[in-house]
Every structure is written in structure tokens, then in C-alpha cells.
Amino acid sequence: MEKYSYIIQYDEENEIYIASIPELQGCMAHGKTPEDAIREVRIVMEMWLEVAEEKGLEIPKPLTQNNKIA
């Protein structure tokens, strides 16, 4: 499995942590702790990649030191 970056943010209004994977558009999940959010986003990531593969969509490569978000 590719190694994607995670972004973790805290939502004060809902008192949850939100994890997202910037390379995979719309790939995000939440949990009561940062660890819960990461565990959930990994599940979503697997589903995201599976659906993209089934549909023949291009799967983005993980960002690296040489390939940063502009």
C-alpha cells in the first residue's frame, strides 16, 4: 500500500478530529481522538482506492519531499 500523508484537524463545534488525505480528493473521516480518525480514514482510503481501480481512474501517487502541494 502506498504511503499517503494525513492531515488531522480538530472540529471544536462537533468535538471531533477530522483526518483527510490530500492526494485523494474527498477522502476523509472523523473520530473522537486523532487515533480514531486515522484508523477510520485508512478504511475510507482502502475503499477509495478500490473504487478508483474498479472504475479505471488514475490513482494519485503519494506526495514526497520533491512533489509538494503548491
Biopython code that builds the backbone (N, CA, C, O; Angstrom):
import numpy as np
from Bio.PDB.StructureBuilder import StructureBuilder

atoms = [
    (1, "MET", "N", (0.835, -1.178, 0.000)),
    (1, "MET", "CA", (0.000, 0.000, 0.000)),
    (1, "MET", "C", (0.883, 1.245, 0.000)),
    (1, "MET", "O", (1.900, 1.310, 0.689)),
    (2, "GLU", "N", (0.469, 2.215, -0.781)),
    (2, "GLU", "CA", (1.211, 3.468, -0.860)),
    (2, "GLU", "C", (1.128, 4.204, 0.483)),
    (2, "GLU", "O", (0.192, 4.000, 1.256)),
    (3, "LYS", "N", (2.108, 5.053, 0.743)),
    (3, "LYS", "CA", (2.142, 5.816, 1.986)),
    (3, "LYS", "C", (1.690, 7.240, 1.710)),
    (3, "LYS", "O", (2.448, 8.064, 1.199)),
    (4, "TYR", "N", (0.450, 7.511, 2.057)),
    (4, "TYR", "CA", (-0.120, 8.836, 1.864)),
    (4, "TYR", "C", (0.005, 9.662, 3.143)),
    (4, "TYR", "O", (0.127, 9.123, 4.243)),
    (5, "SER", "N", (-0.028, 10.971, 2.972)),
    (5, "SER", "CA", (0.013, 11.899, 4.096)),
    (5, "SER", "C", (-1.379, 12.059, 4.694)),
    (5, "SER", "O", (-2.385, 11.968, 3.990)),
    (6, "TYR", "N", (-1.423, 12.297, 5.991)),
    (6, "TYR", "CA", (-2.675, 12.572, 6.682)),
    (6, "TYR", "C", (-2.657, 13.995, 7.197)),
    (6, "TYR", "O", (-1.617, 14.496, 7.625)),
    (7, "ILE", "N", (-3.802, 14.641, 7.156)),
    (7, "ILE", "CA", (-3.983, 15.931, 7.807)),
    (7, "ILE", "C", (-5.029, 15.708, 8.893)),
    (7, "ILE", "O", (-6.114, 15.194, 8.622)),
    (8, "ILE", "N", (-4.697, 16.099, 10.127)),
    (8, "ILE", "CA", (-5.619, 15.954, 11.251)),
    (8, "ILE", "C", (-6.018, 17.348, 11.720)),
    (8, "ILE", "O", (-5.163, 18.196, 11.975)),
    (9, "GLN", "N", (-7.326, 17.576, 11.831)),
    (9, "GLN", "CA", (-7.837, 18.858, 12.317)),
    (9, "GLN", "C", (-8.868, 18.590, 13.407)),
    (9, "GLN", "O", (-9.577, 17.584, 13.374)),
    (10, "TYR", "N", (-8.940, 19.489, 14.358)),
    (10, "TYR", "CA", (-9.935, 19.362, 15.416)),
    (10, "TYR", "C", (-11.108, 20.273, 15.117)),
    (10, "TYR", "O", (-10.920, 21.454, 14.826)),
    (11, "ASP", "N", (-12.321, 19.736, 15.186)),
    (11, "ASP", "CA", (-13.555, 20.492, 14.980)),
    (11, "ASP", "C", (-14.155, 20.765, 16.362)),
    (11, "ASP", "O", (-14.767, 19.887, 16.971)),
    (12, "GLU", "N", (-13.968, 21.997, 16.846)),
    (12, "GLU", "CA", (-14.437, 22.349, 18.187)),
    (12, "GLU", "C", (-15.954, 22.252, 18.316)),
    (12, "GLU", "O", (-16.468, 21.819, 19.347)),
    (13, "GLU", "N", (-16.666, 22.657, 17.268)),
    (13, "GLU", "CA", (-18.130, 22.659, 17.323)),
    (13, "GLU", "C", (-18.681, 21.246, 17.560)),
    (13, "GLU", "O", (-19.591, 21.056, 18.366)),
    (14, "ASN", "N", (-18.128, 20.272, 16.861)),
    (14, "ASN", "CA", (-18.614, 18.897, 16.974)),
    (14, "ASN", "C", (-17.764, 18.036, 17.908)),
    (14, "ASN", "O", (-18.093, 16.880, 18.173)),
    (15, "GLU", "N", (-16.672, 18.613, 18.401)),
    (15, "GLU", "CA", (-15.754, 17.927, 19.308)),
    (15, "GLU", "C", (-15.256, 16.603, 18.739)),
    (15, "GLU", "O", (-15.301, 15.562, 19.395)),
    (16, "ILE", "N", (-14.781, 16.676, 17.500)),
    (16, "ILE", "CA", (-14.232, 15.503, 16.817)),
    (16, "ILE", "C", (-12.950, 15.891, 16.093)),
    (16, "ILE", "O", (-12.697, 17.064, 15.821)),
    (17, "TYR", "N", (-12.156, 14.882, 15.791)),
    (17, "TYR", "CA", (-10.968, 15.054, 14.957)),
    (17, "TYR", "C", (-11.315, 14.588, 13.555)),
    (17, "TYR", "O", (-11.976, 13.566, 13.375)),
    (18, "ILE", "N", (-10.869, 15.337, 12.575)),
    (18, "ILE", "CA", (-11.113, 15.001, 11.173)),
    (18, "ILE", "C", (-9.777, 14.708, 10.520)),
    (18, "ILE", "O", (-8.854, 15.520, 10.576)),
    (19, "ALA", "N", (-9.681, 13.536, 9.897)),
    (19, "ALA", "CA", (-8.469, 13.151, 9.167)),
    (19, "ALA", "C", (-8.795, 13.148, 7.681)),
    (19, "ALA", "O", (-9.853, 12.675, 7.264)),
    (20, "SER", "N", (-7.879, 13.677, 6.895)),
    (20, "SER", "CA", (-8.059, 13.661, 5.441)),
    (20, "SER", "C", (-6.735, 13.304, 4.778)),
    (20, "SER", "O", (-5.660, 13.441, 5.363)),
    (21, "ILE", "N", (-6.852, 12.844, 3.539)),
    (21, "ILE", "CA", (-5.681, 12.511, 2.727)),
    (21, "ILE", "C", (-5.717, 13.438, 1.519)),
    (21, "ILE", "O", (-6.527, 13.235, 0.616)),
    (22, "PRO", "N", (-4.852, 14.456, 1.485)),
    (22, "PRO", "CA", (-4.945, 15.480, 0.449)),
    (22, "PRO", "C", (-4.811, 14.958, -0.975)),
    (22, "PRO", "O", (-5.403, 15.525, -1.894)),
    (23, "GLU", "N", (-4.056, 13.904, -1.173)),
    (23, "GLU", "CA", (-3.860, 13.380, -2.530)),
    (23, "GLU", "C", (-5.118, 12.722, -3.083)),
    (23, "GLU", "O", (-5.290, 12.641, -4.300)),
    (24, "LEU", "N", (-5.995, 12.253, -2.206)),
    (24, "LEU", "CA", (-7.194, 11.528, -2.619)),
    (24, "LEU", "C", (-8.417, 12.402, -2.344)),
    (24, "LEU", "O", (-8.916, 12.450, -1.219)),
    (25, "GLN", "N", (-8.887, 13.079, -3.367)),
    (25, "GLN", "CA", (-9.967, 14.046, -3.230)),
    (25, "GLN", "C", (-11.184, 13.446, -2.520)),
    (25, "GLN", "O", (-11.712, 12.412, -2.928)),
    (26, "GLY", "N", (-11.616, 14.118, -1.450)),
    (26, "GLY", "CA", (-12.799, 13.693, -0.716)),
    (26, "GLY", "C", (-12.568, 12.575, 0.275)),
    (26, "GLY", "O", (-13.511, 12.115, 0.920)),
    (27, "CYS", "N", (-11.332, 12.129, 0.408)),
    (27, "CYS", "CA", (-11.024, 11.022, 1.321)),
    (27, "CYS", "C", (-10.811, 11.588, 2.716)),
    (27, "CYS", "O", (-9.753, 12.134, 3.029)),
    (28, "MET", "N", (-11.854, 11.444, 3.559)),
    (28, "MET", "CA", (-11.771, 11.943, 4.925)),
    (28, "MET", "C", (-12.679, 11.145, 5.834)),
    (28, "MET", "O", (-13.629, 10.500, 5.390)),
    (29, "ALA", "N", (-12.363, 11.204, 7.126)),
    (29, "ALA", "CA", (-13.151, 10.515, 8.137)),
    (29, "ALA", "C", (-12.941, 11.236, 9.459)),
    (29, "ALA", "O", (-12.085, 12.113, 9.568)),
    (30, "HIS", "N", (-13.725, 10.863, 10.461)),
    (30, "HIS", "CA", (-13.589, 11.529, 11.761)),
    (30, "HIS", "C", (-13.639, 10.519, 12.897)),
    (30, "HIS", "O", (-14.031, 9.365, 12.720)),
    (31, "GLY", "N", (-13.226, 10.994, 14.075)),
    (31, "GLY", "CA", (-13.261, 10.177, 15.272)),
    (31, "GLY", "C", (-13.140, 11.040, 16.506)),
    (31, "GLY", "O", (-12.856, 12.234, 16.412)),
    (32, "LYS", "N", (-13.355, 10.439, 17.667)),
    (32, "LYS", "CA", (-13.278, 11.183, 18.932)),
    (32, "LYS", "C", (-11.843, 11.517, 19.325)),
    (32, "LYS", "O", (-11.614, 12.453, 20.091)),
    (33, "THR", "N", (-10.874, 10.758, 18.807)),
    (33, "THR", "CA", (-9.459, 11.012, 19.066)),
    (33, "THR", "C", (-8.727, 11.053, 17.728)),
    (33, "THR", "O", (-9.257, 10.583, 16.721)),
    (34, "PRO", "N", (-7.512, 11.611, 17.706)),
    (34, "PRO", "CA", (-6.746, 11.591, 16.459)),
    (34, "PRO", "C", (-6.521, 10.161, 15.964)),
    (34, "PRO", "O", (-6.565, 9.901, 14.762)),
    (35, "GLU", "N", (-6.280, 9.239, 16.894)),
    (35, "GLU", "CA", (-6.047, 7.837, 16.512)),
    (35, "GLU", "C", (-7.293, 7.223, 15.877)),
    (35, "GLU", "O", (-7.194, 6.474, 14.905)),
    (36, "ASP", "N", (-8.469, 7.545, 16.430)),
    (36, "ASP", "CA", (-9.724, 7.050, 15.847)),
    (36, "ASP", "C", (-9.902, 7.585, 14.431)),
    (36, "ASP", "O", (-10.288, 6.847, 13.524)),
    (37, "ALA", "N", (-9.619, 8.877, 14.247)),
    (37, "ALA", "CA", (-9.787, 9.498, 12.933)),
    (37, "ALA", "C", (-8.837, 8.874, 11.914)),
    (37, "ALA", "O", (-9.230, 8.643, 10.770)),
    (38, "ILE", "N", (-7.598, 8.599, 12.309)),
    (38, "ILE", "CA", (-6.642, 7.975, 11.392)),
    (38, "ILE", "C", (-7.077, 6.553, 11.052)),
    (38, "ILE", "O", (-7.017, 6.143, 9.893)),
    (39, "ARG", "N", (-7.509, 5.809, 12.053)),
    (39, "ARG", "CA", (-7.971, 4.440, 11.803)),
    (39, "ARG", "C", (-9.133, 4.446, 10.800)),
    (39, "ARG", "O", (-9.173, 3.624, 9.885)),
    (40, "GLU", "N", (-10.073, 5.375, 10.979)),
    (40, "GLU", "CA", (-11.230, 5.448, 10.088)),
    (40, "GLU", "C", (-10.845, 5.913, 8.686)),
    (40, "GLU", "O", (-11.375, 5.397, 7.702)),
    (41, "VAL", "N", (-9.932, 6.877, 8.580)),
    (41, "VAL", "CA", (-9.557, 7.361, 7.250)),
    (41, "VAL", "C", (-8.774, 6.295, 6.483)),
    (41, "VAL", "O", (-8.811, 6.277, 5.253)),
    (42, "ARG", "N", (-8.075, 5.416, 7.176)),
    (42, "ARG", "CA", (-7.392, 4.314, 6.496)),
    (42, "ARG", "C", (-8.408, 3.371, 5.852)),
    (42, "ARG", "O", (-8.183, 2.867, 4.751)),
    (43, "ILE", "N", (-9.519, 3.137, 6.539)),
    (43, "ILE", "CA", (-10.591, 2.303, 5.975)),
    (43, "ILE", "C", (-11.179, 2.981, 4.738)),
    (43, "ILE", "O", (-11.379, 2.346, 3.703)),
    (44, "VAL", "N", (-11.452, 4.279, 4.864)),
    (44, "VAL", "CA", (-12.000, 5.038, 3.732)),
    (44, "VAL", "C", (-11.012, 5.047, 2.570)),
    (44, "VAL", "O", (-11.415, 4.929, 1.413)),
    (45, "MET", "N", (-9.714, 5.186, 2.871)),
    (45, "MET", "CA", (-8.691, 5.194, 1.829)),
    (45, "MET", "C", (-8.703, 3.879, 1.049)),
    (45, "MET", "O", (-8.630, 3.890, -0.180)),
    (46, "GLU", "N", (-8.794, 2.754, 1.748)),
    (46, "GLU", "CA", (-8.830, 1.462, 1.063)),
    (46, "GLU", "C", (-10.035, 1.383, 0.131)),
    (46, "GLU", "O", (-9.918, 0.904, -0.997)),
    (47, "MET", "N", (-11.193, 1.852, 0.598)),
    (47, "MET", "CA", (-12.387, 1.850, -0.251)),
    (47, "MET", "C", (-12.217, 2.806, -1.430)),
    (47, "MET", "O", (-12.598, 2.481, -2.555)),
    (48, "TRP", "N", (-11.643, 3.990, -1.171)),
    (48, "TRP", "CA", (-11.421, 4.979, -2.228)),
    (48, "TRP", "C", (-10.561, 4.377, -3.333)),
    (48, "TRP", "O", (-10.890, 4.475, -4.515)),
    (49, "LEU", "N", (-9.444, 3.748, -2.930)),
    (49, "LEU", "CA", (-8.525, 3.163, -3.901)),
    (49, "LEU", "C", (-9.169, 2.002, -4.654)),
    (49, "LEU", "O", (-8.949, 1.846, -5.855)),
    (50, "GLU", "N", (-9.954, 1.194, -3.963)),
    (50, "GLU", "CA", (-10.635, 0.061, -4.596)),
    (50, "GLU", "C", (-11.620, 0.537, -5.663)),
    (50, "GLU", "O", (-11.649, -0.002, -6.769)),
    (51, "VAL", "N", (-12.417, 1.536, -5.334)),
    (51, "VAL", "CA", (-13.395, 2.066, -6.296)),
    (51, "VAL", "C", (-12.681, 2.709, -7.477)),
    (51, "VAL", "O", (-13.077, 2.497, -8.623)),
    (52, "ALA", "N", (-11.641, 3.487, -7.221)),
    (52, "ALA", "CA", (-10.893, 4.126, -8.307)),
    (52, "ALA", "C", (-10.319, 3.075, -9.248)),
    (52, "ALA", "O", (-10.363, 3.240, -10.467)),
    (53, "GLU", "N", (-9.784, 1.999, -8.687)),
    (53, "GLU", "CA", (-9.220, 0.925, -9.510)),
    (53, "GLU", "C", (-10.309, 0.241, -10.329)),
    (53, "GLU", "O", (-10.117, -0.027, -11.515)),
    (54, "GLU", "N", (-11.446, -0.041, -9.707)),
    (54, "GLU", "CA", (-12.561, -0.683, -10.412)),
    (54, "GLU", "C", (-13.055, 0.167, -11.581)),
    (54, "GLU", "O", (-13.427, -0.364, -12.627)),
    (55, "LYS", "N", (-13.057, 1.487, -11.400)),
    (55, "LYS", "CA", (-13.540, 2.398, -12.434)),
    (55, "LYS", "C", (-12.456, 2.784, -13.438)),
    (55, "LYS", "O", (-12.725, 3.506, -14.399)),
    (56, "GLY", "N", (-11.247, 2.308, -13.218)),
    (56, "GLY", "CA", (-10.152, 2.621, -14.123)),
    (56, "GLY", "C", (-9.660, 4.054, -14.016)),
    (56, "GLY", "O", (-9.103, 4.597, -14.969)),
    (57, "LEU", "N", (-9.866, 4.664, -12.857)),
    (57, "LEU", "CA", (-9.428, 6.043, -12.658)),
    (57, "LEU", "C", (-7.951, 6.092, -12.297)),
    (57, "LEU", "O", (-7.398, 5.137, -11.751)),
    (58, "GLU", "N", (-7.331, 7.203, -12.604)),
    (58, "GLU", "CA", (-5.933, 7.390, -12.243)),
    (58, "GLU", "C", (-5.831, 7.547, -10.730)),
    (58, "GLU", "O", (-6.569, 8.327, -10.130)),
    (59, "ILE", "N", (-4.923, 6.810, -10.124)),
    (59, "ILE", "CA", (-4.724, 6.882, -8.679)),
    (59, "ILE", "C", (-3.508, 7.754, -8.412)),
    (59, "ILE", "O", (-2.397, 7.426, -8.830)),
    (60, "PRO", "N", (-3.719, 8.869, -7.713)),
    (60, "PRO", "CA", (-2.602, 9.782, -7.439)),
    (60, "PRO", "C", (-1.510, 9.110, -6.613)),
    (60, "PRO", "O", (-1.789, 8.296, -5.733)),
    (61, "LYS", "N", (-0.283, 9.461, -6.907)),
    (61, "LYS", "CA", (0.856, 8.986, -6.127)),
    (61, "LYS", "C", (0.946, 9.805, -4.844)),
    (61, "LYS", "O", (0.528, 10.963, -4.818)),
    (62, "PRO", "N", (1.481, 9.222, -3.795)),
    (62, "PRO", "CA", (1.672, 9.989, -2.558)),
    (62, "PRO", "C", (2.606, 11.168, -2.777)),
    (62, "PRO", "O", (3.514, 11.104, -3.605)),
    (63, "LEU", "N", (2.380, 12.236, -2.037)),
    (63, "LEU", "CA", (3.274, 13.387, -2.099)),
    (63, "LEU", "C", (4.605, 13.007, -1.474)),
    (63, "LEU", "O", (4.653, 12.229, -0.521)),
    (64, "THR", "N", (5.677, 13.553, -2.009)),
    (64, "THR", "CA", (7.011, 13.322, -1.469)),
    (64, "THR", "C", (7.656, 14.663, -1.226)),
    (64, "THR", "O", (7.065, 15.705, -1.506)),
    (65, "GLN", "N", (8.861, 14.640, -0.708)),
    (65, "GLN", "CA", (9.614, 15.876, -0.500)),
    (65, "GLN", "C", (9.770, 16.643, -1.811)),
    (65, "GLN", "O", (9.821, 17.873, -1.801)),
    (66, "ASN", "N", (9.845, 15.938, -2.932)),
    (66, "ASN", "CA", (10.062, 16.580, -4.230)),
    (66, "ASN", "C", (8.765, 16.873, -4.963)),
    (66, "ASN", "O", (8.793, 17.458, -6.046)),
    (67, "ASN", "N", (7.613, 16.477, -4.393)),
    (67, "ASN", "CA", (6.336, 16.634, -5.052)),
    (67, "ASN", "C", (5.337, 17.179, -4.049)),
    (67, "ASN", "O", (4.454, 16.451, -3.595)),
    (68, "LYS", "N", (5.466, 18.462, -3.695)),
    (68, "LYS", "CA", (4.653, 19.058, -2.645)),
    (68, "LYS", "C", (3.446, 19.763, -3.236)),
    (68, "LYS", "O", (3.418, 20.109, -4.417)),
    (69, "ILE", "N", (2.427, 19.971, -2.365)),
    (69, "ILE", "CA", (1.269, 20.758, -2.764)),
    (69, "ILE", "C", (1.736, 22.193, -2.982)),
    (69, "ILE", "O", (2.475, 22.746, -2.168)),
    (70, "ALA", "N", (1.305, 22.778, -4.071)),
    (70, "ALA", "CA", (1.717, 24.168, -4.378)),
    (70, "ALA", "C", (0.835, 25.141, -3.645)),
    (70, "ALA", "O", (1.016, 26.352, -3.769)),
]
sb = StructureBuilder()
sb.init_structure("model")
sb.init_model(0)
sb.init_chain("A")
sb.init_seg("    ")
for serial, (resi, resn, name, xyz) in enumerate(atoms, 1):
    if name == "N":
        sb.init_residue(resn, " ", resi, " ")
    sb.init_atom(name, np.array(xyz, "f"), 0.0, 1.0, " ", f" {name:<3s}", serial, name[0])
structure = sb.get_structure()
